[in-house]
Amino acid sequence: MITDILEKPASSAIDPFSAEYFRDPYPFHAQLRDAGPVVWLEKWGVWAVARFEQVQAVLGDWRTFCSGAGVGIVNEKKMGGWRKPSALLETDPPEHTANRAIVSRILSPVALRALRATFEKEAEALVSRVVGAGDLEGMADFSEAFPMKVFADAVGVPVEGRHHLVPWGNMVFNGMGPRNALFDRAMANADEVTAWISAACRRENLTPDGLGAQVYKHVDAGEISEEHAALLVRSFLSAGVDTTTFAIGNALFCFAQHAEQWDMVRANPGKVKHAFEEIMRFESPFQTFFRTTTRDAEISGVVIPQDSKILISVASANRDPRKWDRPDTFDIGRSTAGHVGFGAGIHGCVGQMIARLEVEVLLTALAKRVSRIEMRGEPERLLHNTLRSFATLHVRFHA
Ligand code: HEM
C-alpha cells in the first residue's frame, strides 16, 4: 500500500466522450498531455494517460493495470458488463495466456499466407468496381465492403445475416464508453444482433476450412470446451470488422488530403505497408481503451488508488511530441516504429497481421489503378465512444 502522496495529480474538465472531442480530439490530446503524466478526468471520475511514455508503461504492466475488469469505463468485476466478457481482451494471465496461444497460432503470419491470393483477387475485383464509377460513398461502398467480404469469408461465418457484423462491432466499441446516447443507440437492436453473432460462432455454422473452424480443432484435442471455442471465435468478429473498416476509411481520407503522399505510394508500391503504419499512427482507428488498477499504483510519481479506471489514449500517444518529430504531419517516409495503434504488451492486437494484409492488398490494388482520390464534399465524422473514422466519406477514384 502506497501511503505517501508523491505528486499532486493534475485534474481536467475535458470530456473525452463529448461530440466536440470526437470531432477533433487533437487539441484535447495536447491539453491532456501537457496537464501531466497522468490526469484525473473530473467529469467521469477516471484517470487518463495521454503521453507516449506513460501509455507504454501502463500497457507493459498487466499485473498492476489489468484488463479483467473490462477495457471500457465500467468496472465489470463490480458492476457487470452488457455481455459475457471476451476470453482475450477482458482476461488476465494465466487465462489470457492460454487463450492467446490458441488464437495467435491461427492468426500467425505463416498461417495467413494462404489467404493472400484470395484477398488480392477480391481487392482487384473491388477496385475494378469503384474505379471510374463516379461518386461513391467511400465507407459503405469501399472501406466496409472489403473486410465484410474477405474477413468474414476467412473466418467462415454464414453469408446470410452478415449485415449484423457492423452493428455488433458498434455495440462492442460504443459499449466500452459511458452510458451516453451513443451507447444506447448501439444497443438498440441488441437481442437480434447478439442472437445472430452467437449462432454464427457455433461450429455447425462455420465453414469447415476457415479461421473459426480452426479454433474448434482445440475442442477436438480436448483443450477447451465448445462454449469456450465459440467465445474465441466471437473475439474475431468483435474486433476484426469495424477496426479494419475504419482504418481503410482513414487511409482514404489521409491520401485524399495529401495527394503528394499518394503519389509517393504510386511511384513505389513497396511503400504501401509502411504507409499503413503511418495511417495507424496519424489517424488511429482505435483511439482509447481502459485498464483497472489491481493495487495502489504509481505513475510518474502520482498515486492511483486500487480499483481505479485509467483511460489509455493510444491516439494521443501516437502524436506525442515527446516521442515523435512533427507529430501532426502525415508523412509516409517517417519511422513509425513503436506506434501503439495496435496497442502493446500482452493484449497488443492479435489480429494485426490479418488487418495489415487486408489493407496492404487493398491499397496496392488501388495504387495500381487510381491516380487520385478526390473527396467530394465534407466528410461526416463518425461520433463514437472508442473508434475514429467517418460516418460517410464521399469520394471519387480517378483512373
Ligand atoms: C486496423 C485494424 C485493427 C486495429 C486498429 C486494432 C486495434 C487493436 C488494439 C488497440 C487492441 C488492444 C486492446 C487492449 O489492449 O485492450 C487490439 C486487440 C485485439 N484485436 Fe485488434 N485491431 C485491428 C484489427 C483486428 C483484427 C482484423 C482482428 C481479427 C481477429 C483483431 C482482433 C483482436 C483481438 C482478439 C484483440 C484482443 C487481444 C488480446 O486481448 O490478447 N483485431 N486490437
Boltz pocket constraint, residues with backbone or C-beta under 6 A from the ligand:
constraints:
  - pocket:
      binder: B
      contacts: [[A, 67], [A, 71], [A, 88], [A, 89], [A, 90], [A, 100], [A, 107], [A, 235], [A, 236], [A, 237], [A, 239], [A, 240], [A, 241], [A, 243], [A, 244], [A, 247], [A, 285], [A, 286], [A, 289], [A, 290], [A, 314], [A, 340], [A, 341], [A, 342], [A, 343], [A, 344], [A, 346], [A, 347], [A, 348], [A, 349], [A, 350], [A, 351], [A, 352], [A, 354], [A, 355]]
      max_distance: 6.0
